[in-house]
Amino acid sequence: PAARAVDLASVAFPVMRPDPKVVDDAALVAVPELTPMPREAPKPSVGTLALASAGLVALDLLIFAASGSGPFRLRHRRPEVKVT
């Protein structure tokens, strides 16, 4: 597909004619037939699930603290401006 796109671009825009730098003399013209290998997905352990859950909770707390909302907001003091 990429070679076809370059060919189309060279026809549409003759100024941009590509000058081939590398030529493959033994180009693969047919896709080889590959047989899929049966594989079972590994089941996550309880420790992995607990670690992932703890990470998500810590990330939530960090986001709440950084955003300034929620129960764990960081308190920043803004300078007071007196209008006279």
Steps between C-alpha positions, in 0.01 A plus 500: 500500500779745573662444160163550331448825691841627388424402141164679516665811646760500222224482237291769670796731566761451227740737676537246781632204299670263744851393413540140625801462726452133585349233273394158629577248225325217684188680617239297685196508275280254687420500869625178657237284662547494874314264728391651830637336809248410770582679821316541824504839665667494842262553788591791727588412857330652802818694583510656154136607525556646849808691382313640198206605719730672751674683216169626363390622844833680549467659156147620584622657823786671318266639234256630762784664693648663192169622359401688814173317540394211715578425862879514460542835327823688539460840656683782327499848644434773253629848572226730617440809290361803682286734296504860617 
